[in-house]
Amino acid sequence: MDNKEEQKVVIIGGGFGGVSTALDLSKLNIANLKITLVSDKPHFEYHPALYRVVTGKSPLEVCIPLEEIFAGKKVEVVEDKISKIQLEDKVVIGQSGSKYKFNFLVLALGSETAYLAIPGLMEHSFGFKSISEAIRLKNHLHAVFAKCKTASKEEKVCLVHIIIVGAGTSGTELAGELALYTKTLAKNHDIDPTLVTIDLIEAAPQILPSLPSDIAKNIEKRLRFLGINIFVNRTLLKEEIREVYLKDMKMKTKTVIWTAGVAPNALLGRTRKFRTNQKGQVIVDEYLQAAGHTGVFVIGDGAAGKYSGMAQTAIADGKIAAANIGRLINGLPLIKNQPQKPIAAIPVGKSWAAVIIGKVRIYGTLGWVLRRLADLRFFASVLPLKKALLAFGSGKTLCESCPICLPESSMEQ
Ligand SMILES: Cc1cc2nc3c(=O)[nH]c(=O)nc-3n(C[C@H](O)[C@H](O)[C@H](O)COP(=O)(O)OP(=O)(O)OC[C@H]3O[C@@H](n4cnc5c(N)ncnc54)[C@H](O)[C@@H]3O)c2cc1C
């Protein structure tokens, strides 16, 4: 029997970073180590394919139960929302009232929508950061297209005018996918497709501001080919029920999708003793521990890292955090985090994607195939292959509740 005292690792967040940490830690098979993953949802959400849910694909493609990921693994999964972190007492407290004591803590809390104090935005816009927001947006689109049946031409133009604010990756992916989906909606709802307008608005001088301009230009060309209007150098000033106010212009719409503002999870900012940067991300040392807090790791979107804000970074961070917890337990020197530039793979409409690997740029169908393979590779990294294929394949199923768009019970695409 091993007489070592039990060590407790508490991981908060069942997203990319948290799942990666827990899986890697469980593989280390450390004796007397209790791994608890606390998340406010019973499932993992695969954000990179969220745009497919808005446009009618099954949410099962982006929703993996944590139970399935950790089946047979020495990881306890608890559903609870952590409301307080007390670093000095080595305990975190959940909304359920439960207290989780830890020797090692991993905070993989992700990020949330920031409305940047723009009047009306929070009340009237649609977010695009979770499965529930994606479904809410999809249902809204069906509702506005359905309303056109009894609307005047002027009202119709307003009803089918979609504005996406923020031309980063998620806004761009969504615009490409909506270009085609709205054509189907228009056809099903018997609306002249030329009335449908989709505007993509960006405050920076180019779309995809974090990418080199030649790539942004190629993707812009693709978006324009799909019929998307692009406005750069435009900031959103105000939103009202029927109108949005941009710098130098005003538009009538019922649908504003806000993808431009993101902030680290507010719990990090509320935690005393963490040092944060201007964006509110926690300053971490080269081993991903919160500065000045040995054994407390902050990873993924919440950490002030060079490439934070990407799933690939959160996964890599999780691996470093797991390895370093193992090393702390075994008294070994810690491994330094060496951030790798994430690969950009941006799907824009049916069977087309831009993939950028270092200096190599791939556009079109091959890019799309690579991107879908990357999606499948991720599923296979967290699930047994059979289940991974099942989850990936479920994206083929259409999932519409609008009786006009899906009169039959369901249909394979
Ligand atoms: C639409 C969209 C598309 C994207 N596409 C890409 C892409 O193509 N490629 C890419 O690399 N990145 C992409 N990203 C970014 C990527 O999703 C994030 O960088 C990644 O999810 C960050 O991982 P994380 O572990 O920090 O947070 P998350 O994966 O968001 O996980 C955070 C977890 O913490 C849980 N949680 C939050 N608060 C609490 C609490 N108080 N108590 C308990 N649990 C809590 C949440 O429910 C969630 O499970 C995309 C993001 C979005 C929104």
The ligand as an ORCA input file, in Angstrom:
! r2SCAN-3c Opt
* xyz 0 1
  C     -17.460     30.767    -32.522
  C     -16.045     30.451    -32.125
  C     -15.198     29.841    -33.037
  C     -13.877     29.541    -32.698
  N     -13.073     28.936    -33.621
  C     -11.800     28.602    -33.280
  C     -10.969     27.912    -34.220
  O     -11.375     27.627    -35.348
  N      -9.711     27.593    -33.822
  C      -9.233     27.893    -32.583
  O      -8.068     27.553    -32.274
  N      -9.994     28.553    -31.684
  C     -11.263     28.906    -31.997
  N     -12.051     29.569    -31.088
  C     -11.487     29.953    -29.793
  C     -11.526     28.792    -28.813
  O     -12.827     28.247    -28.715
  C     -11.063     29.268    -27.433
  O      -9.808     29.860    -27.546
  C     -11.003     28.067    -26.481
  O     -12.296     27.560    -26.247
  C     -10.355     28.474    -25.154
  O     -10.257     27.351    -24.339
  P     -10.449     27.510    -22.760
  O     -10.200     26.170    -22.171
  O      -9.662     28.673    -22.289
  O     -11.981     27.916    -22.604
  P     -13.295     27.152    -23.062
  O     -13.018     26.120    -24.060
  O     -14.278     28.214    -23.388
  O     -13.743     26.444    -21.722
  C     -14.147     27.157    -20.575
  C     -14.982     26.223    -19.741
  O     -15.170     26.766    -18.445
  C     -16.524     26.617    -18.060
  N     -16.768     27.645    -17.050
  C     -16.796     28.982    -17.226
  N     -17.008     29.602    -16.053
  C     -17.108     28.633    -15.104
  C     -17.327     28.650    -13.701
  N     -17.460     29.797    -13.029
  N     -17.380     27.476    -13.041
  C     -17.235     26.295    -13.713
  N     -17.031     26.225    -15.054
  C     -16.958     27.379    -15.729
  C     -17.269     26.785    -19.368
  O     -18.563     26.254    -19.358
  C     -16.370     25.992    -20.317
  O     -16.669     24.621    -20.234
  C     -13.384     29.868    -31.405
  C     -14.238     30.474    -30.474
  C     -15.559     30.757    -30.820
  C     -16.469     31.395    -29.816
*
